[in-house]
């Protein structure tokens, strides 16, 4: 496989922001001939000339030997782009409860979320997923509720649950320093007696701060909701104007969380394949029963002339469920066989290994190791021997 110097105009390039404020470009790493891959080391360096890569194992990447996350990365590669289309991936995100709205995740967002999840496992880098519309402090005072954000925010509206026996009037105020306050235009809401859930949409630019010509205007760091009347304000939330909810694109953040949650579940459910022969005996034409211990159903194959059958007598060339007993009908006179266990590595389960790409040339040894986006089937062989008395 050959990796060429990356281009700068790919339509799938995206930029992600980490919690420390640093940024990184993301894209699929495309190897010749026609193999997609992801970076396995944020600190790796892209080649400046064509570099030869060879397929290898997880343990062949030095910095990964201290990070036992092959199971998680394998699950991510199986359950994200390009192994799954953006349409299928979007359907899975919606089914998991993530609010994508009416559109599907794009290719560049799918790649960015996937690469961010992999770098979290291989380098400990955390995607910035802090909601920008959530204040860092909320203080209830006499006659008002004060909030402070961790930076300037333009607000597009607010919602609150107000309890009041006699009714009240709410109005939003803004401040750059938390001392000098001014009313936000068209922010006043009248609450009827008995209280209500109120929602107010603010005018465009109503919370825009002053700025010099040629610079982008920000909002305000401090806001307060002033209450005229006897009322209690709860569940105060805000909507932003002029920015997304996160410093990263929302679909990228959603996919990042979805993939890491699935990867952790796969890690917990992972089972090292084992064959239990403690109850096996040789009786007539059959040897067994054997019991398979895997995370999901697997195919048990025997060499030609031997037959694997279920406990009920059916041919077991189909899948054998975890914990299910099966027998072997060997060829007459044989005293042993090698059983081949093929764990299919289904989209929802664990069963594969990560095929890595490592540079072949010592001069390029510092170049980024890769995870090939090619799911690998897990195959385990067991030698079974028996004798007769």
Order of alpha helices (4+ residues) and beta strands (2+ residues): beta-beta-beta-beta-beta-beta-alpha-alpha-alpha-beta-beta-beta-beta-beta-beta-beta-beta-beta-alpha-beta-beta-beta-beta-beta-beta-beta-beta-beta-beta-beta
